[in-house]
Amino acid sequence: MANYNPLVIEHLVRPRNVGELEAPSGVGESGDAACGDVARFSIRIEENLLTEVRYKVYGCTACIAAGSALSELVRSRPLLEAARVSKTYLKNSLGGALPAGKEHALTLVLDALHKALEDYWNKDGGAMLAEGYGGFAANGGKSVVAAMSGGVDSAVAALLLKEAGYDVATVTFRLHDGEKGSRSCCSPDTVLFARDTAHRMGLPHFTLDLKELFNRRVMQDFVGSYSAGRTPNPCVACNAHVKFHAASFLADRIGFRYVATGHYARVVEEPGGVTMSRPVDEGKDQTYVLWPVPKGLLTRAIFPLGEYRKEEVRHIAQEKGLAVAYTPESQDICFIPDGNYRSFIRKQVVAEPGEIVDTEGRALGQHAGVVDFTVGQRRGIGVSAPTPLYVTEVRPRTKQVVVGRREDLKVREVRVGGLNWFLDPLEAESVQIRYNGSPVPCEIENAGGGEVRALLSEPVMGVAPGQSAVFYKGDRVIGGGVVRRDTE
């Protein structure tokens, strides 16, 4: 006890706000009873004000005192102010540094409080956090909700907005359980890291639990697409159904106007309306995965990094002393950190064997499931031939995988559905069919049923159903959609 300063002893002897609220707005718990420290907060929120806070802590002296101090700091405070309270602020309220080995108390109680706030948003959001947000209120003012994934791009985006004079609130989405210790985008450990990064910049931080929505609209779509012989892009699905909708939901709830992310793109006004253009750093261009963002949402979106190169972004992070300055690039598929997507899919579906056939229908061998194949694939086919073989088609109904020569992969027409247009489709001059691909000049014709056919000026290799096709006029995005199978 002698190692603790008088303020810690004060909170231990005369703890504030001990107990649990009846019918609270939200409840959050953090810690592990097996390790001896558990913190639980219950809160009541009325009109974005934390009117009541109660806490229970089972554990060491530091945890009990930290819980008492935190409850006193946030009680009767506006939601945004409460979400801004950092470990440093809490530590100072306890008189300074805690004894060695006790700093975890600060993280523990803050996490419990933020989980209570998260629980409140879950209750407030209701169907939105499970189904998707459909309304865009777009309130006034120079205010923005910045999504933070835990990486350098989103952190610098939030910092640039703050320095530009915006009132900034940050949010991290809890999208999947991930692996313990994983720092993939939006994993549990990354949530803590993103919160600490936001607090070090003096910004309020919230967390939204979108695991149910993400599982259904992204992860299950990913698995289902491969089972159906399509090649999905989970980042496109996340932008279409999850990320921008959730940020907009939070912005509307706290009265903020804009939403922002760390994507490399630019929002531009054209005579036909708002759209996107490619960023300054063409090597980091992410307009290809942003095409499904609803036009109504794009009108309130900000992409601060569109005017910067990646090396400049890292330099800004280093200059400002952000811990994210040296974080590696995020995984391509955030919910498959080991990169083995076939193993991930096979854990969730029963893959049935079938035939590998050539373009004439002749059987060449057997395969263990169509989920293992995608158009354009060369390795791992499982049959030998005098010349290299490529997957040219996947037929889930007949369980056939068609293979052929490289020449057989060339297409001159692409049918595209599920379209989202920002500008008049007739303005489209080119189409891009891979994330790292080059745009190909094209003409668009109506294919009926709300679909179009892109007539390419030159053949393109290995266009797979399920991929995105994004239409451009110069650097401007005209719109985009999903490549369809001709037999669909």
C-alpha positions in Angstrom: 0.0 0.0 0.0 2.9 2.3 0.7 3.8 2.4 -3.0 0.5 4.2 -3.9 0.1 7.9 -3.8 -2.6 9.5 -1.6 -5.1 9.9 -4.5 -5.1 6.2 -5.2 -5.6 5.5 -1.4 -8.4 8.1 -1.4 -10.3 6.3 -4.2 -9.7 2.9 -2.5 -10.9 4.1 0.9 -13.8 6.2 -0.4 -14.7 4.7 -3.9 -17.1 6.7 -6.0 -20.1 5.3 -7.9 -19.8 1.7 -6.8 -22.5 -0.7 -7.8 -24.6 -1.4 -10.9 -27.5 0.5 -12.5 -30.9 -1.0 -13.0 -32.0 -0.9 -16.7 -28.8 0.6 -17.9 -28.2 2.0 -21.4 -25.1 -0.2 -21.7 -22.9 -2.6 -19.8 -19.3 -3.5 -20.4 -16.9 -5.9 -18.8 -13.2 -6.4 -19.3 -10.5 -8.6 -17.8 -10.2 -12.2 -16.8 -11.3 -13.7 -13.5 -8.6 -16.4 -13.9 -6.0 -13.6 -13.8 -7.7 -11.9 -10.9 -8.7 -8.5 -12.4 -12.2 -7.8 -13.8 -13.9 -4.4 -14.3 -17.6 -3.9 -15.1 -19.2 -0.6 -15.9 -22.9 0.1 -16.3 -24.0 3.5 -17.8 -27.1 5.5 -18.5 -27.1 7.9 -21.5 -29.7 10.5 -22.2 -29.4 12.9 -25.2 -25.7 12.0 -25.6 -25.0 12.7 -21.9 -23.6 10.1 -19.5 -26.1 10.9 -16.7 -25.2 7.9 -14.5 -22.1 5.6 -14.2 -21.6 2.7 -11.9 -18.7 0.3 -11.7 -17.6 -2.9 -10.0 -14.0 -4.0 -9.9 -12.6 -7.3 -8.7 -8.9 -7.2 -8.4 -5.9 -5.3 -7.2 -5.8 -1.9 -5.5 -4.8 -0.1 -8.7 -7.8 -1.5 -10.6 -10.3 -0.6 -7.9 -8.9 3.0 -7.6 -8.8 3.4 -11.4 -12.4 2.3 -11.7 -13.5 4.8 -9.1 -11.5 7.6 -10.7 -12.8 6.9 -14.2 -16.4 6.8 -13.1 -15.9 10.2 -11.4 -14.3 11.6 -14.6 -17.1 10.6 -17.0 -20.2 10.9 -14.9 -22.5 13.7 -16.0 -20.2 14.4 -19.0 -21.2 14.7 -22.7 -20.6 11.4 -24.6 -17.9 12.9 -26.7 -16.0 14.2 -23.7 -16.2 10.8 -22.0 -15.0 9.0 -25.1 -11.9 11.4 -25.1 -10.7 10.4 -21.6 -7.3 8.7 -22.2 -5.0 6.5 -20.1 -2.8 9.6 -19.5 -5.7 11.7 -18.3 -6.9 8.9 -16.0 -3.4 8.3 -14.7 -3.0 12.1 -13.9 -6.3 12.0 -12.0 -4.8 9.4 -9.8 -1.8 11.6 -9.0 0.6 10.3 -11.6 2.3 7.0 -12.6 1.1 3.8 -10.9 3.6 1.4 -9.4 5.5 -0.9 -11.8 3.3 -3.7 -13.1 0.1 -1.9 -12.3 -0.4 0.2 -15.5 -2.7 -2.5 -16.8 -5.4 -1.1 -14.5 -5.8 1.9 -16.7 -6.3 -0.2 -19.8 -8.7 -2.5 -18.0 -11.2 0.0 -16.7 -11.1 2.1 -19.9 -11.9 -1.0 -21.9 -14.8 -1.9 -19.7 -16.2 1.7 -20.0 -15.8 1.6 -23.8 -17.5 -1.8 -24.0 -20.4 -0.3 -22.1 -20.6 2.5 -24.7 -20.4 -0.2 -27.4 -23.3 -2.0 -25.8 -25.2 1.2 -25.9 -24.7 1.7 -29.6 -25.7 -1.9 -30.2 -29.0 -1.3 -28.4 -29.5 2.1 -30.0 -28.6 0.8 -33.5 -30.7 -2.2 -33.3 -31.3 -3.7 -36.7 -28.7 -1.4 -38.3 -25.8 -3.1 -36.6 -27.1 -6.4 -37.8 -28.6 -5.6 -41.1 -27.1 -2.3 -42.4 -27.9 1.4 -42.1 -30.3 2.9 -44.6 -30.6 6.6 -43.6 -28.2 9.5 -44.1 -29.1 12.6 -42.1 -26.0 14.6 -42.9 -26.1 17.2 -40.1 -24.4 20.5 -40.4 -21.0 21.8 -39.2 -17.4 21.1 -39.9 -17.4 17.8 -38.1 -16.4 14.3 -39.1 -16.4 10.7 -37.9 -13.1 9.2 -39.0 -12.8 5.4 -39.2 -9.6 4.0 -37.6 -8.5 0.5 -38.4 -5.3 0.6 -36.3 -3.0 1.3 -39.3 -1.0 4.3 -40.3 -3.3 5.5 -43.1 -6.4 5.9 -41.0 -4.5 7.5 -38.1 -2.9 10.1 -40.3 -6.3 10.8 -42.0 -7.8 11.6 -38.6 -4.8 13.7 -37.7 -5.0 15.7 -41.0 -8.7 16.4 -40.4 -8.0 17.6 -36.9 -5.2 19.9 -38.1 -7.6 21.2 -40.8 -10.0 22.4 -38.1 -12.6 19.7 -38.1 -14.2 18.5 -35.0 -13.1 14.8 -35.2 -14.5 11.7 -33.5 -13.0 8.4 -34.3 -14.5 4.9 -34.6 -13.1 1.4 -34.9 -15.3 -1.4 -36.1 -15.2 -4.8 -34.3 -15.6 -6.9 -37.4 -14.4 -10.4 -36.5 -12.8 -12.3 -33.6 -9.5 -12.8 -35.4 -6.6 -14.5 -33.6 -5.3 -13.6 -30.2 -2.4 -11.2 -30.6 -3.3 -10.5 -34.2 -2.9 -7.0 -35.5 -4.9 -7.5 -38.7 -7.4 -4.8 -39.6 -10.2 -4.4 -36.9 -9.1 -7.5 -34.9 -9.7 -7.3 -31.1 -6.1 -6.3 -30.2 -6.2 -3.6 -32.9 -9.2 -2.0 -31.3 -7.2 -1.3 -28.2 -4.3 0.0 -30.3 -6.6 2.3 -32.4 -8.2 3.6 -29.2 -4.9 4.5 -27.7 -3.7 6.1 -30.9 -6.9 8.3 -31.0 -6.5 9.3 -27.4 -2.9 10.3 -27.9 -4.1 12.7 -30.6 -6.7 14.1 -28.2 -9.6 12.6 -30.1 -12.7 10.8 -28.7 -12.9 7.1 -29.7 -15.9 4.8 -30.1 -16.2 1.1 -31.1 -19.1 -0.4 -33.0 -19.7 -4.2 -32.9 -20.5 -5.1 -36.5 -19.5 -8.8 -36.3 -22.9 -10.1 -37.2 -23.3 -7.7 -40.2 -19.7 -8.4 -41.4 -20.1 -12.1 -41.1 -23.3 -12.2 -43.2 -22.5 -9.5 -45.8 -18.7 -10.1 -46.2 -17.5 -13.4 -44.8 -20.4 -15.6 -45.8 -20.6 -13.8 -49.1 -16.9 -14.6 -49.6 -17.5 -18.3 -48.8 -20.7 -18.5 -50.9 -19.1 -16.9 -53.9 -16.3 -19.4 -54.1 -18.9 -22.2 -53.7 -20.8 -20.7 -56.6 -17.7 -20.5 -58.8 -17.2 -16.7 -58.4 -14.2 -14.7 -57.3 -15.2 -12.2 -54.7 -13.4 -9.1 -53.3 -14.2 -8.8 -49.6 -13.0 -5.2 -49.4 -15.6 -4.2 -52.0 -18.3 -6.0 -50.0 -17.2 -4.3 -46.8 -17.4 -0.8 -48.4 -20.8 -1.7 -50.0 -22.5 -2.9 -46.9 -20.6 -2.2 -43.7 -17.9 0.5 -43.2 -19.4 3.6 -44.7 -22.9 2.8 -43.5 -21.7 2.3 -39.9 -19.7 5.5 -39.8 -22.7 7.4 -41.2 -24.9 5.8 -38.4 -22.5 7.0 -35.7 -22.2 10.5 -37.3 -25.9 10.9 -37.3 -26.2 9.8 -33.7 -23.7 12.3 -32.4 -24.7 15.1 -34.7 -21.7 15.1 -37.1 -21.8 15.8 -40.8 -19.0 13.9 -42.6 -17.4 10.5 -42.5 -13.8 9.8 -43.4 -11.5 6.9 -44.0 -7.8 6.4 -44.9 -8.5 5.3 -48.4 -6.4 6.7 -51.2 -9.0 8.4 -53.4 -10.5 11.9 -53.9 -14.1 13.1 -53.9 -14.9 15.5 -56.7 -17.9 17.5 -57.9 -18.8 17.1 -61.6 -21.7 18.7 -63.5 -23.5 15.3 -63.3 -23.0 15.0 -59.5 -20.4 13.9 -57.0 -18.0 11.1 -57.8 -14.4 9.9 -57.1 -11.1 10.4 -58.9 -7.9 8.6 -58.6 -5.4 9.9 -55.9 -2.1 11.6 -56.3 -0.4 8.3 -55.4 -1.5 6.1 -58.3 0.3 3.1 -56.8 -2.1 3.2 -53.8 -5.2 4.0 -55.8 -8.3 2.5 -54.0 -11.1 3.8 -56.2 -11.5 0.3 -57.6 -12.8 -1.0 -54.2 -14.9 2.1 -53.5 -17.3 1.9 -56.4 -20.2 0.4 -54.4 -20.4 3.3 -51.9 -24.0 4.7 -52.3 -24.0 8.1 -54.0 -25.9 9.6 -51.1 -23.1 8.5 -48.7 -20.3 9.7 -51.0 -21.6 13.2 -50.8 -20.6 13.2 -47.1 -17.3 11.3 -47.5 -13.8 12.7 -47.1 -10.6 11.0 -48.2 -7.8 13.1 -46.7 -5.0 10.9 -48.2 -6.1 11.5 -51.8 -3.6 14.3 -52.0 -0.7 12.5 -50.4 1.8 9.8 -51.4 2.3 6.8 -49.0 5.8 7.9 -48.1 4.5 11.3 -47.1 1.9 9.7 -44.9 4.5 7.6 -43.1 6.7 10.7 -42.7 3.8 12.7 -41.2 3.2 9.8 -38.7 6.9 9.8 -37.8 7.0 13.6 -37.4 4.0 13.6 -35.1 5.4 10.6 -33.1 2.5 8.3 -33.8 3.1 4.7 -32.8 1.5 3.5 -36.1 4.3 5.1 -38.2 6.0 1.8 -38.6 3.1 -0.6 -38.8 3.2 -3.0 -41.8 0.6 -2.9 -44.5 -2.6 -4.6 -43.5 -3.5 -8.1 -44.7 -5.3 -8.4 -48.1 -8.1 -10.3 -46.4 -8.4 -9.1 -42.8 -10.3 -12.1 -41.5 -7.8 -14.6 -42.9 -4.5 -13.5 -41.4 -2.6 -16.5 -42.6 -3.7 -15.9 -46.2 -5.0 -19.5 -46.7 -8.4 -18.7 -48.0 -9.0 -22.2 -49.2 -8.6 -23.6 -45.7 -10.9 -20.9 -44.4 -13.6 -21.8 -46.9 -13.3 -25.6 -46.4 -14.0 -25.2 -42.7 -17.4 -23.8 -43.5 -18.6 -25.7 -46.6 -18.7 -29.4 -47.6 -16.7 -29.4 -50.8 -17.7 -32.2 -53.2 -15.3 -33.8 -55.7 -15.8 -33.5 -59.5 -14.1 -33.6 -62.9 -11.4 -31.4 -64.4 -12.3 -31.2 -68.2 -10.8 -29.4 -71.2 -12.6 -26.9 -73.3 -14.0 -29.7 -75.4 -15.5 -31.5 -72.4 -12.9 -34.3 -72.2 -12.2 -35.5 -68.7 -8.5 -34.9 -67.6 -8.7 -35.7 -63.9 -10.5 -35.2 -60.6 -10.6 -32.4 -58.2 -11.6 -32.2 -54.5 -14.0 -29.2 -54.8 -14.7 -26.2 -57.0 -14.0 -23.9 -54.0 -10.3 -24.6 -54.7 -10.4 -22.9 -58.1 -10.8 -19.5 -59.7 -10.6 -18.4 -63.3 -7.0 -17.6 -64.4 -5.5 -20.0 -61.9 -2.4 -22.0 -63.1 -0.9 -23.6 -60.0 -2.5 -26.4 -58.0 -4.8 -27.7 -60.8 -3.6 -31.2 -60.3 -3.3 -32.4 -63.9 -0.3 -32.4 -66.2 -0.1 -31.5 -69.9 2.6 -30.7 -72.5 1.7 -27.0 -72.2 0.7 -25.0 -69.1 -3.0 -25.3 -68.3 -5.2 -22.5 -66.8 -8.6 -22.6 -65.2 -11.0 -21.0 -67.8 -14.3 -21.7 -66.1 -15.7 -23.0 -62.9 -19.1 -24.8 -63.1 -20.5 -25.4 -59.6 -23.7 -27.0 -60.8 -22.0 -29.8 -62.6 -18.9 -29.7 -60.3 -16.7 -29.3 -63.3 -13.5 -27.2 -63.5 -12.7 -26.3 -67.1 -9.0 -25.9 -68.1 -7.4 -24.7 -71.3 -4.5 -22.7 -72.8 -3.6 -19.2 -71.9 -5.2 -18.0 -75.1 -8.5 -19.4 -73.9 -8.6 -16.9 -71.1 -8.9 -13.9 -73.4 -12.2 -12.1 -73.5 -13.4 -9.1 -75.6 -16.8 -8.6 -73.8 -17.7 -8.5 -70.1 -21.2 -8.6 -68.7 -21.7 -6.5 -65.6 -24.6 -6.3 -63.1 -25.2 -5.0 -59.6 -24.4 -1.5 -60.9 -23.8 1.7 -59.0 -23.5 4.8 -61.1 -22.1 8.2 -60.0 -22.3 9.8 -63.4 -24.0 9.1 -66.8 -22.9 5.6 -67.9 -22.5 7.0 -71.5 -19.5 9.0 -70.2 -17.5 5.8 -69.5 -14.3 5.5 -71.6 -12.5 2.5 -69.9 -13.1 -0.3 -67.5 -10.8 -1.8 -64.9 -11.4 -5.4 -63.9 -8.6 -6.1 -61.3 -7.4 -4.2 -58.3 -3.9 -3.9 -59.7 -5.0 -4.0 -63.4 -4.9 -1.3 -66.0 -8.0 0.3 -67.4 -9.0 -0.9 -70.9 -10.8 1.3 -73.4 -14.4 0.1 -73.8 -17.8 0.9 -75.0 -21.0 0.2 -73.0 -24.2 -1.3 -74.4 -27.4 -2.2 -72.5 -27.5 -5.9 -71.8 -31.1 -5.8 -70.3 -32.2 -6.7 -66.8 -30.3 -3.7 -65.3 -27.0 -4.9 -66.7 -24.5 -3.6 -69.2 -22.0 -5.3 -71.5 -18.5 -3.7 -71.8 -17.1 -4.1 -75.3 -13.3 -4.1 -74.9 -10.9 -2.5 -77.4 -8.4 -5.2 -76.7 -8.6 -8.7 -75.1 -8.3 -9.1 -71.3 -7.0 -12.2 -69.7 -8.8 -14.3 -67.1 -11.9 -12.2 -66.2 -13.6 -14.0 -63.4 -17.3 -13.8 -62.4 -17.6 -12.0 -59.0 -14.8 -9.6 -59.7 -15.5 -5.9 -59.8 -15.7 -4.0 -63.1 -15.1 -0.2 -62.5 -15.8 2.3 -65.3 -13.7 5.5 -65.7 -13.5 8.6 -67.7 -9.9 9.6 -67.4 -9.2 9.7 -63.6 -13.0 10.0 -62.8 -15.0 7.0 -61.6 -18.2 6.8 -63.6 -19.5 3.7 -61.7 -19.0 0.1 -61.2 -20.6 -3.4 -60.9 -19.9 -7.1 -60.6 -18.8 -9.3 -63.5 -21.5 -11.9 -64.4 -21.1 -15.3 -65.8 -22.6 -15.4 -69.3 -24.7 -18.4 -68.3 -26.2 -16.7 -65.3 
